[in-house]
Amino acid sequence: MWSYIRKYLHVAVIAAAFMVGEVLMDLIQPGLMSRIVDDGVLGANSGGIGNLDIVRSVGLQMIVLVLFGGLCGSLNNVFVHIASQNVGNEMRKDCFRRIMTFSFPQVGQVGTGSLVTRVTNDITQVQNFISLFIRGMIRTSMLMFGSIYFMFRLNQRFGLVVICAFPFIVGVLAVCLYLANPLFTRLQAELDRINAIMQEDVSGIRIIKACVREVYEKLRFGKANDALIKTQLHVLTIFAFMNPAVNVLMYVVVAVILMLGSYEVGMGGATPGQIMAAITYTTQLLNGILMLVMLFQGISRGYASWKRVREILVSEPQLKNGGFDGRTAIRGRIELRDVSFAYPGSRQEILSHVSLTIEPGETVAIMGATGCGKSTLMNLIPRFYDVTGGAVLVDGVDVREYDLKALRGKIAVALQKSELFSVSIADNIAWGKEDAPRGDIERAAGIAQADEFIRSTPEGYDTMVAQRGTSLSGGQKQRISIARAVVKDAEILIFDDSTSALDLKTEADLYAALKAENPQSTKLIIAQRIASVRRADRIVVLEGGCIAACGTHDELMASCGAYRDIYDSQMGEEEQHG
């Protein structure tokens, strides 16, 4: 945390200086009040005759000091917020940058809900921790030790009373904080759970309604929320007992000071003004201790949150970035050399000893039953995952040697599940190519068979897309995603079942336009329909994570029973659309 705080240490020091000024003004006030009572009102040093001049002059001093203390307090708040908010801003940006480097397994291990909580709620708790530390530690320590110091200067017996009570007060605080500390980490974990459920349910609201599972999800959310409230109440209960216990001890101290003070006044060892000042100092000490309670509560929770944030900040990407810049003589060649792959934490291989070479400009389709490893194979080429055996080469270089930005700059991917953002249609397409001119965007949309429907929208390419693309149909979202891939003008185009929501004519027009406009690009098509793959240069049939057959449509019809079975099951639709 120090690496963030030191950037704004000068601001924190200024804030601390103003806090010192504010507390000093508070500590001076009781002594001045004592003088007003003893000399100005009672005339303790002038034969019992009061002096209004003393009341006026000392009262004016008190007013000036109060105003100065209030100004110091306000400026302290300003500089504390400048420091804490800037630290939180830097920390949140660094967390997000770090998360953007995470591999898919890392995101899955932490959980999306937990990542959201850490970047939002946890960093807010850290900001509060910094604010409390800068403001609270100075104010609390000065009020506590300053009050005791001035009590001793005022009357040593009064000071001894406070010192005797101090260990009991600290003991109560220590026990309560010991009981509450472990609960803060659990509290944040339960908040993770609530955020995860919220994210799942909001993104999956359509399927929840379609399956009439609203009641089930309400119960699931209710259980998670009940667990959070239970832990929160446990913490609050601990502190609910702590505050009265500390108050009782401090009021006992006040009562003892009053009893001792009355005796001292009778014996001439103290004045009424000194007793008033002693009670005020005791009150300030009480306030300091109560602030210490809140301070340690906030610090404990903030430190628990900091440990969770730090896990993100110190996490190293599992996929180590290579140094190769991607400049090669070959452009668009893919080679799989004896590739095997199992997902992290699983021993079951999804791909087993797969070898395949795709030449530049070639169109290769991959077919197979659900779960045979088609999408997994696609994920290995842009290095979303690393192989567990063998090697994947792009343009003759192992993808593990590439700089990730250089590697993924060569590849454009369109997925079956189209991820759209809450920006305009043009901006969604332009995600594929930074600063893409409008002409390139419209050209890509034309290839993707999206131009006609885009122009029919109220504002054309400037029409805003609702969150997660809910304002568009499945086919429209897929075509925008395809346009996003096409506008990149990449050497390798990967379509992972990205035309599943398109009718066969639109799909055929798309591939015809793609072949005409981007003949130099290597195209890898993953699909379930014969119509999507039959015109490919080669078709690869996967079975159980292995290549069962590879050839043209006619060759596979003659030699591959699995491919022929797929064809026969779709033949009616195939014959209809040619």
Solvent accessible surface area in square Angstrom, and as a share of the most:
residue,aa,sasa,rsa
1,M,43,0.19
2,W,138,0.48
3,S,55,0.36
4,Y,22,0.08
5,I,38,0.19
6,R,140,0.51
7,K,109,0.46
8,Y,40,0.15
9,L,69,0.35
10,H,117,0.52
11,V,13,0.08
12,A,10,0.08
13,V,87,0.50
14,I,70,0.35
15,A,0,0.00
16,A,23,0.18
17,A,63,0.49
18,F,53,0.22
19,M,4,0.02
20,V,55,0.32
21,G,12,0.12
22,E,34,0.15
23,V,0,0.00
24,L,73,0.36
25,M,20,0.09
26,D,42,0.22
27,L,4,0.02
28,I,64,0.32
29,Q,26,0.12
30,P,3,0.02
31,G,34,0.33
32,L,25,0.12
33,M,71,0.32
34,S,10,0.07
35,R,112,0.41
36,I,19,0.10
37,V,21,0.12
38,D,12,0.06
39,D,28,0.15
40,G,2,0.02
41,V,91,0.52
42,L,77,0.38
43,G,0,0.00
44,A,53,0.41
45,N,129,0.66
46,S,62,0.40
47,G,77,0.74
48,G,55,0.53
49,I,126,0.64
50,G,37,0.36
51,N,61,0.31
52,L,119,0.59
53,D,96,0.50
54,I,34,0.17
55,V,43,0.25
56,R,155,0.57
57,S,55,0.35
58,V,1,0.00
59,G,18,0.18
60,L,112,0.55
61,Q,82,0.36
62,M,28,0.13
63,I,102,0.52
64,V,84,0.48
65,L,40,0.20
66,V,85,0.49
67,L,122,0.60
68,F,98,0.41
69,G,6,0.06
70,G,41,0.40
71,L,101,0.50
72,C,6,0.03
73,G,9,0.08
74,S,62,0.40
75,L,55,0.27
76,N,0,0.00
77,N,61,0.31
78,V,76,0.44
79,F,50,0.21
80,V,0,0.00
81,H,87,0.39
82,I,71,0.36
83,A,3,0.02
84,S,1,0.01
85,Q,97,0.43
86,N,48,0.24
87,V,2,0.01
88,G,0,0.00
89,N,63,0.32
90,E,44,0.20
91,M,0,0.00
92,R,75,0.27
93,K,104,0.44
94,D,36,0.19
95,C,0,0.00
96,F,108,0.45
97,R,138,0.50
98,R,71,0.26
99,I,20,0.10
100,M,125,0.56
101,T,68,0.40
102,F,19,0.08
103,S,6,0.04
104,F,99,0.41
105,P,21,0.13
106,Q,14,0.06
107,V,47,0.27
108,G,59,0.56
109,Q,124,0.55
110,V,49,0.28
111,G,25,0.24
112,T,60,0.35
113,G,2,0.02
114,S,9,0.06
115,L,11,0.06
116,V,68,0.39
117,T,0,0.00
118,R,26,0.10
119,V,21,0.12
120,T,67,0.39
121,N,45,0.23
122,D,0,0.00
123,I,0,0.00
124,T,55,0.32
125,Q,28,0.12
126,V,0,0.00
127,Q,15,0.07
128,N,69,0.36
129,F,26,0.11
130,I,4,0.02
131,S,11,0.07
132,L,50,0.25
133,F,105,0.44
134,I,19,0.10
135,R,59,0.21
136,G,6,0.06
137,M,68,0.30
138,I,39,0.20
139,R,50,0.18
140,T,2,0.01
141,S,43,0.27
142,M,44,0.20
143,L,6,0.03
144,M,9,0.04
145,F,126,0.52
146,G,12,0.12
147,S,0,0.00
148,I,17,0.09
149,Y,124,0.47
150,F,48,0.20
151,M,2,0.01
152,F,68,0.29
153,R,166,0.60
154,L,37,0.19
155,N,17,0.09
156,Q,129,0.57
157,R,133,0.49
158,F,0,0.00
159,G,0,0.00
160,L,97,0.48
161,V,27,0.16
162,V,3,0.02
163,I,71,0.36
164,C,88,0.53
165,A,15,0.12
166,F,39,0.16
167,P,86,0.54
168,F,137,0.57
169,I,2,0.01
170,V,63,0.36
171,G,32,0.31
172,V,38,0.22
173,L,8,0.04
174,A,56,0.43
175,V,90,0.51
176,C,14,0.09
177,L,26,0.13
178,Y,171,0.65
179,L,96,0.48
180,A,0,0.00
181,N,74,0.38
182,P,89,0.56
183,L,6,0.03
184,F,2,0.01
185,T,62,0.36
186,R,123,0.45
187,L,2,0.01
188,Q,0,0.00
189,A,49,0.38
190,E,31,0.14
191,L,34,0.17
192,D,17,0.09
193,R,116,0.42
194,I,15,0.08
195,N,40,0.20
196,A,24,0.18
197,I,1,0.01
198,M,94,0.42
199,Q,79,0.35
200,E,93,0.42
201,D,23,0.12
202,V,92,0.53
203,S,52,0.33
204,G,19,0.18
205,I,79,0.40
206,R,150,0.55
207,I,110,0.56
208,I,20,0.10
209,K,117,0.50
210,A,78,0.61
211,C,71,0.42
212,V,121,0.70
213,R,115,0.42
214,E,57,0.26
215,V,105,0.60
216,Y,105,0.40
217,E,25,0.11
218,K,142,0.60
219,L,109,0.54
220,R,53,0.19
221,F,67,0.28
222,G,25,0.24
223,K,151,0.64
224,A,11,0.08
225,N,50,0.26
226,D,94,0.49
227,A,41,0.32
228,L,26,0.13
229,I,81,0.41
230,K,153,0.65
231,T,4,0.02
232,Q,48,0.21
233,L,100,0.50
234,H,90,0.40
235,V,1,0.01
236,L,86,0.43
237,T,65,0.38
238,I,18,0.09
239,F,12,0.05
240,A,59,0.45
241,F,151,0.63
242,M,0,0.00
243,N,63,0.32
244,P,71,0.45
245,A,37,0.29
246,V,0,0.00
247,N,43,0.22
248,V,91,0.52
249,L,44,0.22
250,M,1,0.01
251,Y,135,0.51
252,V,81,0.46
253,V,4,0.02
254,V,27,0.16
255,A,47,0.36
256,V,58,0.33
257,I,0,0.00
258,L,84,0.42
259,M,142,0.64
260,L,43,0.21
261,G,0,0.00
262,S,73,0.47
263,Y,133,0.50
264,E,8,0.04
265,V,57,0.33
266,G,67,0.65
267,M,134,0.60
268,G,65,0.62
269,G,46,0.45
270,A,9,0.07
271,T,38,0.22
272,P,57,0.36
273,G,0,0.00
274,Q,47,0.21
275,I,20,0.10
276,M,88,0.39
277,A,1,0.01
278,A,0,0.00
279,I,48,0.24
280,T,54,0.31
281,Y,6,0.02
282,T,1,0.00
283,T,61,0.35
284,Q,23,0.10
285,L,2,0.01
286,L,17,0.08
287,N,69,0.36
288,G,0,0.00
289,I,1,0.00
290,L,47,0.23
291,M,58,0.26
292,L,24,0.12
293,V,3,0.02
294,M,131,0.59
295,L,2,0.01
296,F,73,0.30
297,Q,47,0.21
298,G,20,0.19
299,I,29,0.14
300,S,17,0.11
301,R,52,0.19
302,G,0,0.00
303,Y,114,0.43
304,A,7,0.05
305,S,0,0.00
306,W,22,0.08
307,K,98,0.41
308,R,18,0.07
309,V,0,0.00
310,R,124,0.45
311,E,94,0.42
312,I,2,0.01
313,L,24,0.12
314,V,81,0.47
315,S,31,0.20
316,E,107,0.48
317,P,28,0.17
318,Q,86,0.38
319,L,19,0.10
320,K,122,0.52
321,N,92,0.47
322,G,19,0.19
323,G,77,0.74
324,F,61,0.26
325,D,80,0.41
326,G,9,0.09
327,R,202,0.74
328,T,36,0.21
329,A,110,0.85
330,I,70,0.36
331,R,150,0.55
332,G,0,0.00
333,R,58,0.21
334,I,1,0.00
335,E,27,0.12
336,L,3,0.02
337,R,124,0.45
338,D,70,0.36
339,V,1,0.00
340,S,8,0.05
341,F,3,0.01
342,A,14,0.11
343,Y,70,0.27
344,P,76,0.48
345,G,95,0.91
346,S,52,0.34
347,R,242,0.88
348,Q,134,0.59
349,E,87,0.39
350,I,43,0.22
351,L,0,0.00
352,S,26,0.17
353,H,124,0.55
354,V,1,0.01
355,S,68,0.44
356,L,14,0.07
357,T,43,0.25
358,I,3,0.01
359,E,78,0.35
360,P,59,0.37
361,G,28,0.27
362,E,28,0.12
363,T,26,0.15
364,V,0,0.00
365,A,0,0.00
366,I,0,0.00
367,M,2,0.01
368,G,4,0.04
369,A,76,0.59
370,T,127,0.74
371,G,72,0.69
372,C,7,0.04
373,G,5,0.05
374,K,17,0.07
375,S,50,0.32
376,T,9,0.05
377,L,1,0.01
378,M,3,0.01
379,N,25,0.13
380,L,1,0.01
381,I,1,0.00
382,P,2,0.01
383,R,8,0.03
384,F,43,0.18
385,Y,32,0.12
386,D,43,0.22
387,V,18,0.10
388,T,90,0.52
389,G,24,0.23
390,G,38,0.37
391,A,18,0.14
392,V,1,0.00
393,L,12,0.06
394,V,0,0.00
395,D,4,0.02
396,G,39,0.38
397,V,27,0.15
398,D,24,0.12
399,V,6,0.04
400,R,92,0.34
401,E,100,0.45
402,Y,0,0.00
403,D,42,0.22
404,L,32,0.16
405,K,173,0.73
406,A,24,0.19
407,L,0,0.00
408,R,76,0.28
409,G,43,0.42
410,K,13,0.06
411,I,5,0.02
412,A,3,0.02
413,V,40,0.23
414,A,1,0.01
415,L,72,0.36
416,Q,96,0.43
417,K,134,0.57
418,S,16,0.11
419,E,76,0.34
420,L,8,0.04
421,F,76,0.32
422,S,63,0.40
423,V,48,0.27
424,S,11,0.07
425,I,0,0.00
426,A,5,0.04
427,D,74,0.38
428,N,0,0.00
429,I,0,0.00
430,A,21,0.16
431,W,152,0.53
432,G,16,0.15
433,K,73,0.31
434,E,153,0.69
435,D,132,0.68
436,A,13,0.10
437,P,75,0.47
438,R,104,0.38
439,G,50,0.48
440,D,43,0.22
441,I,8,0.04
442,E,50,0.22
443,R,94,0.34
444,A,0,0.00
445,A,0,0.00
446,G,32,0.31
447,I,6,0.03
448,A,0,0.00
449,Q,49,0.22
450,A,0,0.00
451,D,36,0.19
452,E,148,0.67
453,F,22,0.09
454,I,0,0.00
455,R,135,0.49
456,S,92,0.59
457,T,26,0.15
458,P,129,0.81
459,E,118,0.53
460,G,15,0.14
461,Y,9,0.03
462,D,74,0.38
463,T,26,0.15
464,M,119,0.53
465,V,6,0.03
466,A,40,0.31
467,Q,129,0.57
468,R,101,0.37
469,G,0,0.00
470,T,72,0.42
471,S,69,0.44
472,L,22,0.11
473,S,60,0.39
474,G,39,0.37
475,G,12,0.11
476,Q,46,0.20
477,K,38,0.16
478,Q,7,0.03
479,R,47,0.17
480,I,0,0.00
481,S,6,0.04
482,I,0,0.00
483,A,0,0.00
484,R,40,0.15
485,A,4,0.03
486,V,1,0.01
487,V,4,0.02
488,K,59,0.25
489,D,83,0.43
490,A,7,0.05
491,E,25,0.11
492,I,0,0.00
493,L,2,0.01
494,I,0,0.00
495,F,1,0.01
496,D,13,0.07
497,D,24,0.12
498,S,1,0.01
499,T,5,0.03
500,S,48,0.31
501,A,54,0.42
502,L,8,0.04
503,D,84,0.44
504,L,13,0.06
505,K,138,0.59
506,T,26,0.15
507,E,2,0.01
508,A,45,0.35
509,D,54,0.28
510,L,0,0.00
511,Y,37,0.14
512,A,64,0.49
513,A,24,0.19
514,L,1,0.00
515,K,145,0.61
516,A,81,0.63
517,E,86,0.38
518,N,2,0.01
519,P,80,0.50
520,Q,111,0.49
521,S,0,0.00
522,T,0,0.00
523,K,10,0.04
524,L,0,0.00
525,I,7,0.03
526,I,3,0.01
527,A,3,0.02
528,Q,74,0.33
529,R,53,0.19
530,I,0,0.00
531,A,23,0.18
532,S,8,0.05
533,V,1,0.00
534,R,62,0.23
535,R,169,0.62
536,A,12,0.09
537,D,71,0.37
538,R,60,0.22
539,I,0,0.00
540,V,0,0.00
541,V,1,0.01
542,L,0,0.00
543,E,92,0.41
544,G,72,0.69
545,G,1,0.01
546,C,56,0.34
547,I,51,0.26
548,A,51,0.40
549,A,20,0.15
550,C,58,0.34
551,G,6,0.05
552,T,53,0.31
553,H,21,0.09
554,D,109,0.57
555,E,98,0.44
556,L,2,0.01
557,M,47,0.21
558,A,87,0.67
559,S,89,0.57
560,C,11,0.06
561,G,35,0.34
562,A,30,0.23
563,Y,0,0.00
564,R,92,0.34
565,D,95,0.49
566,I,41,0.21
567,Y,24,0.09
568,D,82,0.42
569,S,92,0.60
570,Q,39,0.17
571,M,89,0.40
572,G,56,0.54
573,E,80,0.36
574,E,6,0.03
575,E,117,0.52
576,Q,141,0.63
577,H,94,0.42
578,G,56,0.54
